[in-house]
Amino acid sequence: MTNDEREIQRKLRALQYAETVGDASCHQEFTHALDDDASDLCTQTSKL
């Protein structure tokens, strides 16, 4: 696993935690903080 993959996994866990506590601001933060692939992950995770 590369450093980039580890960083995406870390941010994805943070996103999942934010959703658990009902923090809808994740989209804004993640869209600005991550590249397109990771932003897509944010979108996909939200739809689960």
PDBQT receptor file of N, H, CA, C and O in Angstrom, charges set to zero:
ATOM      1  N   MET A   1       0.854  -1.197   0.000  1.00  0.00    +0.000 N 
ATOM      2  CA  MET A   1       0.000   0.000   0.000  1.00  0.00    +0.000 C 
ATOM      3  C   MET A   1       0.890   1.247   0.000  1.00  0.00    +0.000 C 
ATOM      4  O   MET A   1       1.798   1.378   0.821  1.00  0.00    +0.000 OA
ATOM      5  N   THR A   2       0.617   2.137  -0.915  1.00  0.00    +0.000 N 
ATOM      6  H   THR A   2      -0.121   2.031  -1.582  1.00  0.00    +0.000 HD
ATOM      7  CA  THR A   2       1.422   3.351  -1.003  1.00  0.00    +0.000 C 
ATOM      8  C   THR A   2       0.986   4.372   0.039  1.00  0.00    +0.000 C 
ATOM      9  O   THR A   2      -0.056   4.216   0.676  1.00  0.00    +0.000 OA
ATOM     10  N   ASN A   3       1.783   5.405   0.205  1.00  0.00    +0.000 N 
ATOM     11  H   ASN A   3       2.629   5.531  -0.313  1.00  0.00    +0.000 HD
ATOM     12  CA  ASN A   3       1.416   6.475   1.138  1.00  0.00    +0.000 C 
ATOM     13  C   ASN A   3       0.105   7.125   0.724  1.00  0.00    +0.000 C 
ATOM     14  O   ASN A   3      -0.719   7.459   1.575  1.00  0.00    +0.000 OA
ATOM     15  N   ASP A   4      -0.096   7.307  -0.583  1.00  0.00    +0.000 N 
ATOM     16  H   ASP A   4       0.573   7.035  -1.275  1.00  0.00    +0.000 HD
ATOM     17  CA  ASP A   4      -1.341   7.904  -1.072  1.00  0.00    +0.000 C 
ATOM     18  C   ASP A   4      -2.535   7.037  -0.703  1.00  0.00    +0.000 C 
ATOM     19  O   ASP A   4      -3.569   7.551  -0.275  1.00  0.00    +0.000 OA
ATOM     20  N   GLU A   5      -2.399   5.730  -0.866  1.00  0.00    +0.000 N 
ATOM     21  H   GLU A   5      -1.559   5.313  -1.213  1.00  0.00    +0.000 HD
ATOM     22  CA  GLU A   5      -3.492   4.817  -0.519  1.00  0.00    +0.000 C 
ATOM     23  C   GLU A   5      -3.790   4.865   0.972  1.00  0.00    +0.000 C 
ATOM     24  O   GLU A   5      -4.948   4.855   1.388  1.00  0.00    +0.000 OA
ATOM     25  N   ARG A   6      -2.721   4.919   1.777  1.00  0.00    +0.000 N 
ATOM     26  H   ARG A   6      -1.780   4.927   1.439  1.00  0.00    +0.000 HD
ATOM     27  CA  ARG A   6      -2.914   5.015   3.229  1.00  0.00    +0.000 C 
ATOM     28  C   ARG A   6      -3.642   6.302   3.600  1.00  0.00    +0.000 C 
ATOM     29  O   ARG A   6      -4.509   6.306   4.474  1.00  0.00    +0.000 OA
ATOM     30  N   GLU A   7      -3.283   7.390   2.929  1.00  0.00    +0.000 N 
ATOM     31  H   GLU A   7      -2.579   7.387   2.219  1.00  0.00    +0.000 HD
ATOM     32  CA  GLU A   7      -3.916   8.681   3.204  1.00  0.00    +0.000 C 
ATOM     33  C   GLU A   7      -5.393   8.646   2.819  1.00  0.00    +0.000 C 
ATOM     34  O   GLU A   7      -6.237   9.165   3.549  1.00  0.00    +0.000 OA
ATOM     35  N   ILE A   8      -5.707   8.041   1.687  1.00  0.00    +0.000 N 
ATOM     36  H   ILE A   8      -5.022   7.619   1.094  1.00  0.00    +0.000 HD
ATOM     37  CA  ILE A   8      -7.108   7.922   1.267  1.00  0.00    +0.000 C 
ATOM     38  C   ILE A   8      -7.877   7.070   2.266  1.00  0.00    +0.000 C 
ATOM     39  O   ILE A   8      -9.004   7.408   2.628  1.00  0.00    +0.000 OA
ATOM     40  N   GLN A   9      -7.280   5.966   2.717  1.00  0.00    +0.000 N 
ATOM     41  H   GLN A   9      -6.365   5.691   2.423  1.00  0.00    +0.000 HD
ATOM     42  CA  GLN A   9      -7.948   5.111   3.701  1.00  0.00    +0.000 C 
ATOM     43  C   GLN A   9      -8.207   5.881   4.996  1.00  0.00    +0.000 C 
ATOM     44  O   GLN A   9      -9.274   5.760   5.597  1.00  0.00    +0.000 OA
ATOM     45  N   ARG A  10      -7.226   6.670   5.417  1.00  0.00    +0.000 N 
ATOM     46  H   ARG A  10      -6.358   6.769   4.929  1.00  0.00    +0.000 HD
ATOM     47  CA  ARG A  10      -7.379   7.444   6.649  1.00  0.00    +0.000 C 
ATOM     48  C   ARG A  10      -8.524   8.444   6.501  1.00  0.00    +0.000 C 
ATOM     49  O   ARG A  10      -9.355   8.582   7.399  1.00  0.00    +0.000 OA
ATOM     50  N   LYS A  11      -8.563   9.130   5.378  1.00  0.00    +0.000 N 
ATOM     51  H   LYS A  11      -7.889   9.018   4.649  1.00  0.00    +0.000 HD
ATOM     52  CA  LYS A  11      -9.611  10.125   5.157  1.00  0.00    +0.000 C 
ATOM     53  C   LYS A  11     -10.972   9.460   4.988  1.00  0.00    +0.000 C 
ATOM     54  O   LYS A  11     -11.993  10.018   5.391  1.00  0.00    +0.000 OA
ATOM     55  N   LEU A  12     -10.988   8.274   4.396  1.00  0.00    +0.000 N 
ATOM     56  H   LEU A  12     -10.159   7.821   4.069  1.00  0.00    +0.000 HD
ATOM     57  CA  LEU A  12     -12.250   7.556   4.238  1.00  0.00    +0.000 C 
ATOM     58  C   LEU A  12     -12.792   7.142   5.602  1.00  0.00    +0.000 C 
ATOM     59  O   LEU A  12     -13.996   7.221   5.845  1.00  0.00    +0.000 OA
ATOM     60  N   ARG A  13     -11.901   6.698   6.498  1.00  0.00    +0.000 N 
ATOM     61  H   ARG A  13     -10.922   6.634   6.301  1.00  0.00    +0.000 HD
ATOM     62  CA  ARG A  13     -12.345   6.365   7.860  1.00  0.00    +0.000 C 
ATOM     63  C   ARG A  13     -12.882   7.604   8.562  1.00  0.00    +0.000 C 
ATOM     64  O   ARG A  13     -13.890   7.534   9.265  1.00  0.00    +0.000 OA
ATOM     65  N   ALA A  14     -12.218   8.730   8.376  1.00  0.00    +0.000 N 
ATOM     66  H   ALA A  14     -11.399   8.787   7.805  1.00  0.00    +0.000 HD
ATOM     67  CA  ALA A  14     -12.695   9.979   8.971  1.00  0.00    +0.000 C 
ATOM     68  C   ALA A  14     -14.059  10.350   8.403  1.00  0.00    +0.000 C 
ATOM     69  O   ALA A  14     -14.935  10.821   9.129  1.00  0.00    +0.000 OA
ATOM     70  N   LEU A  15     -14.233  10.136   7.114  1.00  0.00    +0.000 N 
ATOM     71  H   LEU A  15     -13.522   9.753   6.524  1.00  0.00    +0.000 HD
ATOM     72  CA  LEU A  15     -15.523  10.406   6.472  1.00  0.00    +0.000 C 
ATOM     73  C   LEU A  15     -16.615   9.520   7.051  1.00  0.00    +0.000 C 
ATOM     74  O   LEU A  15     -17.709   9.992   7.361  1.00  0.00    +0.000 OA
ATOM     75  N   GLN A  16     -16.314   8.236   7.195  1.00  0.00    +0.000 N 
ATOM     76  H   GLN A  16     -15.426   7.852   6.943  1.00  0.00    +0.000 HD
ATOM     77  CA  GLN A  16     -17.310   7.310   7.729  1.00  0.00    +0.000 C 
ATOM     78  C   GLN A  16     -17.675   7.679   9.159  1.00  0.00    +0.000 C 
ATOM     79  O   GLN A  16     -18.837   7.573   9.553  1.00  0.00    +0.000 OA
ATOM     80  N   TYR A  17     -16.692   8.112   9.933  1.00  0.00    +0.000 N 
ATOM     81  H   TYR A  17     -15.748   8.199   9.613  1.00  0.00    +0.000 HD
ATOM     82  CA  TYR A  17     -16.978   8.562  11.295  1.00  0.00    +0.000 C 
ATOM     83  C   TYR A  17     -17.874   9.798  11.258  1.00  0.00    +0.000 C 
ATOM     84  O   TYR A  17     -18.845   9.894  12.009  1.00  0.00    +0.000 OA
ATOM     85  N   ALA A  18     -17.542  10.736  10.381  1.00  0.00    +0.000 N 
ATOM     86  H   ALA A  18     -16.754  10.658   9.771  1.00  0.00    +0.000 HD
ATOM     87  CA  ALA A  18     -18.332  11.968  10.274  1.00  0.00    +0.000 C 
ATOM     88  C   ALA A  18     -19.779  11.643   9.917  1.00  0.00    +0.000 C 
ATOM     89  O   ALA A  18     -20.703  12.261  10.446  1.00  0.00    +0.000 OA
ATOM     90  N   GLU A  19     -19.979  10.681   9.026  1.00  0.00    +0.000 N 
ATOM     91  H   GLU A  19     -19.229  10.179   8.596  1.00  0.00    +0.000 HD
ATOM     92  CA  GLU A  19     -21.340  10.299   8.656  1.00  0.00    +0.000 C 
ATOM     93  C   GLU A  19     -22.052   9.656   9.833  1.00  0.00    +0.000 C 
ATOM     94  O   GLU A  19     -23.250   9.858  10.031  1.00  0.00    +0.000 OA
ATOM     95  N   THR A  20     -21.310   8.880  10.613  1.00  0.00    +0.000 N 
ATOM     96  H   THR A  20     -20.337   8.715  10.452  1.00  0.00    +0.000 HD
ATOM     97  CA  THR A  20     -21.905   8.215  11.768  1.00  0.00    +0.000 C 
ATOM     98  C   THR A  20     -22.453   9.231  12.759  1.00  0.00    +0.000 C 
ATOM     99  O   THR A  20     -23.521   9.024  13.336  1.00  0.00    +0.000 OA
ATOM    100  N   VAL A  21     -21.734  10.320  12.956  1.00  0.00    +0.000 N 
ATOM    101  H   VAL A  21     -20.867  10.488  12.487  1.00  0.00    +0.000 HD
ATOM    102  CA  VAL A  21     -22.185  11.344  13.894  1.00  0.00    +0.000 C 
ATOM    103  C   VAL A  21     -23.032  12.414  13.206  1.00  0.00    +0.000 C 
ATOM    104  O   VAL A  21     -23.405  13.413  13.821  1.00  0.00    +0.000 OA
ATOM    105  N   GLY A  22     -23.332  12.195  11.922  1.00  0.00    +0.000 N 
ATOM    106  H   GLY A  22     -23.030  11.384  11.422  1.00  0.00    +0.000 HD
ATOM    107  CA  GLY A  22     -24.238  13.075  11.202  1.00  0.00    +0.000 C 
ATOM    108  C   GLY A  22     -23.626  14.388  10.751  1.00  0.00    +0.000 C 
ATOM    109  O   GLY A  22     -24.325  15.396  10.650  1.00  0.00    +0.000 OA
ATOM    110  N   ASP A  23     -22.330  14.385  10.479  1.00  0.00    +0.000 N 
ATOM    111  H   ASP A  23     -21.763  13.566  10.561  1.00  0.00    +0.000 HD
ATOM    112  CA  ASP A  23     -21.669  15.604  10.017  1.00  0.00    +0.000 C 
ATOM    113  C   ASP A  23     -21.761  15.695   8.494  1.00  0.00    +0.000 C 
ATOM    114  O   ASP A  23     -20.970  15.080   7.779  1.00  0.00    +0.000 OA
ATOM    115  N   ALA A  24     -22.721  16.458   8.011  1.00  0.00    +0.000 N 
ATOM    116  H   ALA A  24     -23.364  16.958   8.591  1.00  0.00    +0.000 HD
ATOM    117  CA  ALA A  24     -22.948  16.555   6.569  1.00  0.00    +0.000 C 
ATOM    118  C   ALA A  24     -21.923  17.441   5.867  1.00  0.00    +0.000 C 
ATOM    119  O   ALA A  24     -21.933  17.538   4.640  1.00  0.00    +0.000 OA
ATOM    120  N   SER A  25     -21.047  18.085   6.620  1.00  0.00    +0.000 N 
ATOM    121  H   SER A  25     -21.039  18.006   7.617  1.00  0.00    +0.000 HD
ATOM    122  CA  SER A  25     -20.060  18.972   6.003  1.00  0.00    +0.000 C 
ATOM    123  C   SER A  25     -18.908  18.200   5.370  1.00  0.00    +0.000 C 
ATOM    124  O   SER A  25     -18.029  18.805   4.756  1.00  0.00    +0.000 OA
ATOM    125  N   CYS A  26     -18.896  16.893   5.504  1.00  0.00    +0.000 N 
ATOM    126  H   CYS A  26     -19.610  16.401   6.003  1.00  0.00    +0.000 HD
ATOM    127  CA  CYS A  26     -17.783  16.100   4.966  1.00  0.00    +0.000 C 
ATOM    128  C   CYS A  26     -17.591  16.362   3.484  1.00  0.00    +0.000 C 
ATOM    129  O   CYS A  26     -16.456  16.444   3.014  1.00  0.00    +0.000 OA
ATOM    130  N   HIS A  27     -18.675  16.496   2.744  1.00  0.00    +0.000 N 
ATOM    131  H   HIS A  27     -19.597  16.429   3.125  1.00  0.00    +0.000 HD
ATOM    132  CA  HIS A  27     -18.547  16.657   1.299  1.00  0.00    +0.000 C 
ATOM    133  C   HIS A  27     -17.698  17.865   0.951  1.00  0.00    +0.000 C 
ATOM    134  O   HIS A  27     -16.803  17.784   0.110  1.00  0.00    +0.000 OA
ATOM    135  N   GLN A  28     -17.979  18.975   1.594  1.00  0.00    +0.000 N 
ATOM    136  H   GLN A  28     -18.706  19.041   2.277  1.00  0.00    +0.000 HD
ATOM    137  CA  GLN A  28     -17.226  20.188   1.317  1.00  0.00    +0.000 C 
ATOM    138  C   GLN A  28     -15.747  19.983   1.640  1.00  0.00    +0.000 C 
ATOM    139  O   GLN A  28     -14.877  20.274   0.819  1.00  0.00    +0.000 OA
ATOM    140  N   GLU A  29     -15.473  19.481   2.839  1.00  0.00    +0.000 N 
ATOM    141  H   GLU A  29     -16.180  19.244   3.506  1.00  0.00    +0.000 HD
ATOM    142  CA  GLU A  29     -14.085  19.284   3.255  1.00  0.00    +0.000 C 
ATOM    143  C   GLU A  29     -13.370  18.308   2.334  1.00  0.00    +0.000 C 
ATOM    144  O   GLU A  29     -12.259  18.575   1.876  1.00  0.00    +0.000 OA
ATOM    145  N   PHE A  30     -14.011  17.177   2.065  1.00  0.00    +0.000 N 
ATOM    146  H   PHE A  30     -14.914  16.960   2.437  1.00  0.00    +0.000 HD
ATOM    147  CA  PHE A  30     -13.346  16.142   1.292  1.00  0.00    +0.000 C 
ATOM    148  C   PHE A  30     -13.175  16.547  -0.162  1.00  0.00    +0.000 C 
ATOM    149  O   PHE A  30     -12.171  16.205  -0.787  1.00  0.00    +0.000 OA
ATOM    150  N   THR A  31     -14.135  17.263  -0.701  1.00  0.00    +0.000 N 
ATOM    151  H   THR A  31     -14.951  17.540  -0.193  1.00  0.00    +0.000 HD
ATOM    152  CA  THR A  31     -14.008  17.696  -2.094  1.00  0.00    +0.000 C 
ATOM    153  C   THR A  31     -12.812  18.628  -2.249  1.00  0.00    +0.000 C 
ATOM    154  O   THR A  31     -12.106  18.570  -3.255  1.00  0.00    +0.000 OA
ATOM    155  N   HIS A  32     -12.582  19.484  -1.261  1.00  0.00    +0.000 N 
ATOM    156  H   HIS A  32     -13.156  19.531  -0.444  1.00  0.00    +0.000 HD
ATOM    157  CA  HIS A  32     -11.444  20.394  -1.341  1.00  0.00    +0.000 C 
ATOM    158  C   HIS A  32     -10.134  19.687  -1.007  1.00  0.00    +0.000 C 
ATOM    159  O   HIS A  32      -9.091  20.013  -1.574  1.00  0.00    +0.000 OA
ATOM    160  N   ALA A  33     -10.180  18.737  -0.105  1.00  0.00    +0.000 N 
ATOM    161  H   ALA A  33     -11.027  18.472   0.355  1.00  0.00    +0.000 HD
ATOM    162  CA  ALA A  33      -8.949  18.138   0.411  1.00  0.00    +0.000 C 
ATOM    163  C   ALA A  33      -8.406  17.015  -0.462  1.00  0.00    +0.000 C 
ATOM    164  O   ALA A  33      -7.204  16.749  -0.453  1.00  0.00    +0.000 OA
ATOM    165  N   LEU A  34      -9.279  16.355  -1.215  1.00  0.00    +0.000 N 
ATOM    166  H   LEU A  34     -10.255  16.571  -1.222  1.00  0.00    +0.000 HD
ATOM    167  CA  LEU A  34      -8.853  15.157  -1.932  1.00  0.00    +0.000 C 
ATOM    168  C   LEU A  34      -8.871  15.342  -3.435  1.00  0.00    +0.000 C 
ATOM    169  O   LEU A  34      -9.476  16.277  -3.961  1.00  0.00    +0.000 OA
ATOM    170  N   ASP A  35      -8.184  14.417  -4.122  1.00  0.00    +0.000 N 
ATOM    171  H   ASP A  35      -7.692  13.658  -3.695  1.00  0.00    +0.000 HD
ATOM    172  CA  ASP A  35      -8.225  14.437  -5.579  1.00  0.00    +0.000 C 
ATOM    173  C   ASP A  35      -9.553  13.844  -6.065  1.00  0.00    +0.000 C 
ATOM    174  O   ASP A  35     -10.390  13.440  -5.258  1.00  0.00    +0.000 OA
ATOM    175  N   ASP A  36      -9.736  13.797  -7.378  1.00  0.00    +0.000 N 
ATOM    176  H   ASP A  36      -9.056  14.126  -8.033  1.00  0.00    +0.000 HD
ATOM    177  CA  ASP A  36     -11.016  13.358  -7.939  1.00  0.00    +0.000 C 
ATOM    178  C   ASP A  36     -11.395  11.949  -7.510  1.00  0.00    +0.000 C 
ATOM    179  O   ASP A  36     -12.554  11.700  -7.179  1.00  0.00    +0.000 OA
ATOM    180  N   ASP A  37     -10.438  11.020  -7.511  1.00  0.00    +0.000 N 
ATOM    181  H   ASP A  37      -9.496  11.223  -7.781  1.00  0.00    +0.000 HD
ATOM    182  CA  ASP A  37     -10.748   9.640  -7.146  1.00  0.00    +0.000 C 
ATOM    183  C   ASP A  37     -11.281   9.561  -5.728  1.00  0.00    +0.000 C 
ATOM    184  O   ASP A  37     -12.280   8.889  -5.471  1.00  0.00    +0.000 OA
ATOM    185  N   ALA A  38     -10.625  10.237  -4.821  1.00  0.00    +0.000 N 
ATOM    186  H   ALA A  38      -9.814  10.782  -5.030  1.00  0.00    +0.000 HD
ATOM    187  CA  ALA A  38     -11.046  10.180  -3.425  1.00  0.00    +0.000 C 
ATOM    188  C   ALA A  38     -12.377  10.912  -3.230  1.00  0.00    +0.000 C 
ATOM    189  O   ALA A  38     -13.190  10.508  -2.398  1.00  0.00    +0.000 OA
ATOM    190  N   SER A  39     -12.598  11.970  -3.984  1.00  0.00    +0.000 N 
ATOM    191  H   SER A  39     -11.938  12.298  -4.660  1.00  0.00    +0.000 HD
ATOM    192  CA  SER A  39     -13.885  12.657  -3.907  1.00  0.00    +0.000 C 
ATOM    193  C   SER A  39     -14.996  11.729  -4.376  1.00  0.00    +0.000 C 
ATOM    194  O   SER A  39     -16.101  11.749  -3.835  1.00  0.00    +0.000 OA
ATOM    195  N   ASP A  40     -14.698  10.914  -5.388  1.00  0.00    +0.000 N 
ATOM    196  H   ASP A  40     -13.800  10.897  -5.827  1.00  0.00    +0.000 HD
ATOM    197  CA  ASP A  40     -15.668   9.924  -5.842  1.00  0.00    +0.000 C 
ATOM    198  C   ASP A  40     -15.959   8.937  -4.725  1.00  0.00    +0.000 C 
ATOM    199  O   ASP A  40     -17.106   8.533  -4.539  1.00  0.00    +0.000 OA
ATOM    200  N   LEU A  41     -14.930   8.543  -3.977  1.00  0.00    +0.000 N 
ATOM    201  H   LEU A  41     -13.998   8.871  -4.128  1.00  0.00    +0.000 HD
ATOM    202  CA  LEU A  41     -15.135   7.648  -2.839  1.00  0.00    +0.000 C 
ATOM    203  C   LEU A  41     -16.079   8.278  -1.831  1.00  0.00    +0.000 C 
ATOM    204  O   LEU A  41     -16.945   7.603  -1.274  1.00  0.00    +0.000 OA
ATOM    205  N   CYS A  42     -15.912   9.565  -1.598  1.00  0.00    +0.000 N 
ATOM    206  H   CYS A  42     -15.209  10.113  -2.050  1.00  0.00    +0.000 HD
ATOM    207  CA  CYS A  42     -16.782  10.270  -0.661  1.00  0.00    +0.000 C 
ATOM    208  C   CYS A  42     -18.220  10.172  -1.139  1.00  0.00    +0.000 C 
ATOM    209  O   CYS A  42     -19.124   9.881  -0.356  1.00  0.00    +0.000 OA
ATOM    210  N   THR A  43     -18.428  10.412  -2.414  1.00  0.00    +0.000 N 
ATOM    211  H   THR A  43     -17.694  10.649  -3.051  1.00  0.00    +0.000 HD
ATOM    212  CA  THR A  43     -19.774  10.363  -2.981  1.00  0.00    +0.000 C 
ATOM    213  C   THR A  43     -20.354   8.958  -2.879  1.00  0.00    +0.000 C 
ATOM    214  O   THR A  43     -21.509   8.788  -2.490  1.00  0.00    +0.000 OA
ATOM    215  N   GLN A  44     -19.559   7.956  -3.226  1.00  0.00    +0.000 N 
ATOM    216  H   GLN A  44     -18.620   8.094  -3.542  1.00  0.00    +0.000 HD
ATOM    217  CA  GLN A  44     -20.033   6.575  -3.175  1.00  0.00    +0.000 C 
ATOM    218  C   GLN A  44     -20.358   6.165  -1.748  1.00  0.00    +0.000 C 
ATOM    219  O   GLN A  44     -21.370   5.508  -1.505  1.00  0.00    +0.000 OA
ATOM    220  N   THR A  45     -19.518   6.542  -0.815  1.00  0.00    +0.000 N 
ATOM    221  H   THR A  45     -18.696   7.076  -1.012  1.00  0.00    +0.000 HD
ATOM    222  CA  THR A  45     -19.729   6.176   0.580  1.00  0.00    +0.000 C 
ATOM    223  C   THR A  45     -21.016   6.794   1.104  1.00  0.00    +0.000 C 
ATOM    224  O   THR A  45     -21.730   6.169   1.888  1.00  0.00    +0.000 OA
ATOM    225  N   SER A  46     -21.315   8.007   0.681  1.00  0.00    +0.000 N 
ATOM    226  H   SER A  46     -20.734   8.514   0.044  1.00  0.00    +0.000 HD
ATOM    227  CA  SER A  46     -22.520   8.690   1.143  1.00  0.00    +0.000 C 
ATOM    228  C   SER A  46     -23.780   7.977   0.689  1.00  0.00    +0.000 C 
ATOM    229  O   SER A  46     -24.823   8.076   1.336  1.00  0.00    +0.000 OA
ATOM    230  N   LYS A  47     -23.687   7.261  -0.418  1.00  0.00    +0.000 N 
ATOM    231  H   LYS A  47     -22.840   7.181  -0.943  1.00  0.00    +0.000 HD
ATOM    232  CA  LYS A  47     -24.862   6.604  -0.983  1.00  0.00    +0.000 C 
ATOM    233  C   LYS A  47     -25.113   5.232  -0.379  1.00  0.00    +0.000 C 
ATOM    234  O   LYS A  47     -26.151   4.624  -0.642  1.00  0.00    +0.000 OA
ATOM    235  N   LEU A  48     -24.184   4.734   0.423  1.00  0.00    +0.000 N 
ATOM    236  H   LEU A  48     -23.341   5.227   0.637  1.00  0.00    +0.000 HD
ATOM    237  CA  LEU A  48     -24.339   3.401   1.021  1.00  0.00    +0.000 C 
ATOM    238  C   LEU A  48     -25.517   3.356   1.973  1.00  0.00    +0.000 C 
ATOM    239  O   LEU A  48     -25.794   2.313   2.565  1.00  0.00    +0.000 OA
TER     240      LEU A  48
